[in-house]
Amino acid sequence: MARHKAHCDALEVPYEEWSAAKIGTRLPIYDLAGYHPAKRPDEAGFGEPSGAALSGGVFFPTAGYVTDPALSTQNLAFAAQAKGVAFRFGATMAAVLQGGDRVTGVWLAGGEELHAPVVINVGGPASSRINSMAGVLDDMTITTRALRQEVVHVLSPAGFDFERDGMVVSNSDIACYCRPEHGNHILVGSEDPPCDPHVWVDDDTAYDRDFTEKWRIQAMRYGQRVPSLGIPSKMRGVVDLYDASDDWIPIYDESSLPGFYMACGTSGNQYKNAPIAGKMMAALVDYCEAGNDHNAQPLQFRLPYLGRETNVGFYSRKREINRESSFSVLG
């Protein structure tokens, strides 16, 4: 935690250190007993405190979250259209076109060819299949895969308005995160503890969209922190896919095929970074298309609001797995 606070100090990100009493005042439904390491309900010791109670936490007063992903996506699309972007909905890409040792566009399943000097793979859970179509996997040390995830919606306990008074909470002690959801619900997601198996999906269009036992496990794990939480018999929430890299850090890079670029492996944590990631990708394309060797001399991108430079090589497809990443999907 000290390292994270040092980063916040360097970036002038405000934060407050909260005592256990402060957490209890703001989140009176919380029980701060310690349960680490996270367990499954069928494991011995589940629901029994395993150590000292949590002594406090760190609160970020300027943090936030997207409450309506569909609306925010629509807003981003409108903003892109205002800049001249054209969308093709309902089109299936069948192949990446190549000629003269570089990308020349894409071929659609209906037979239409779309020609372009540059193609960027922002395919989300389909990114690994698109990279395979382009034939660029061989020189990648970091790979991406579609990871099936279930997110839980449960009603806030009686007497507490979580939609109004709750907040985003990352709780590694029970390996869950949560945030307020419409209708005074609590959205609960997993921080992927080692005790939970990963469900990798080969086909990003044909996968099981029904809730499984994982929904109940996450709800019960969060119930350790909120003992008054009711776990309904009817499951509500979201079943979808993450585009996960080996270390949960995205790939923003060129590829072995000139003109073919990648912005993938963004998992569930890069949505709010999309505008600045787009600017960084545009700078990367300009840098590489001008003949610069990004592998030997990575682009240094100046973040326009922070006024600091970031080494884009950190997001390389050829990097070593970052084992200090916040999450791990190495299993």
Steps between C-alpha positions, in 0.01 A plus 500: 500500500790736572612469138150584374483806723841609375367485143198706604725758661712523186191542279328735747203263534319589825427225750399461861614235744194365681504325835278202569271735694471731198410208273239392751349849498477517120411133445318389815391175331864386486663248731878549486600150608795360306440197276817487289573291300174488309325164503211330331190423709572125484849547650572454867505827692281694258319779685728468802744784577853390418701779658502856621215730405558758229662807653393751237511591135573770247223716354533688169256795506533585130457144371188393315342239279279464195140440606356442151745323266251495211438875516867583541588278203237678293644836604848389397362386164332837443824679589692280255246564224541873557869446419418315176495139620267264307361186665403174330264306726411135457804430281713192565871512418618184328865577421778756522614604152871519428714597207857609451592377849256732678134522588266631230163480673240245607266262323142470623303177513260630234787530252563875527856624530583809704840639408714707736871565554461442875285251694472513882374196687260631766298180486449452873436131578553422129849656502690171517308358201566818301871486583497140381335607171778754455768238572672712765496263799844345456705793632264581790610403851177645645179347375133581544204272561128543558421447868141434603386707799186525712404819683248486783215743570354473852267731688658720767417394857190657652559839654803595288482679165807364322406675177521836678751440779708211369820521299741297292689266732791276406532237770783257443442340841187328364608533134194704398437849374168679509329822396150650517251384237164644395198408711699501827686190392864413559709378208752240615786369288788264557865596537587154371655334806708183449218282640270585209560324167515710185254428222669570167284526189614415147199649321410854605154475343387155616549452874282425801317817602315339792602554861687217669612410850756780471219753552409347837865472603563870437182602681589285802858628502373859508254395770798445731559873489129588516339247737152652453516447124212299363591252227195462275398179330462685168838582352545847349804664350716468189673211324755612244863474389821680587775539242773400744875502449734273695562768764186715461706783352384594149697471178536834320749421228588445137533145371728290280269588207572859394191718524320263739474633857352366822301663781384189681521303821321783677300271736249684717712795603576711192159636397545837669848524349365463146526869397864536602581150370362610163726804496796285597422247225474782244841626609639145481370453145652832392829408669530157339369599157766774492762223509593504869596171665261476794655171617849649528397851601148496643275799454495740794147638512427822685179479699323827416330557836773379734784647297705183557652256255416132496709231336262329256743208487358398840197370308707302251380167361857375566526600866559257783197416711461761772458290813436809712182581311191556717335184367639179362354266244806284484294195595 
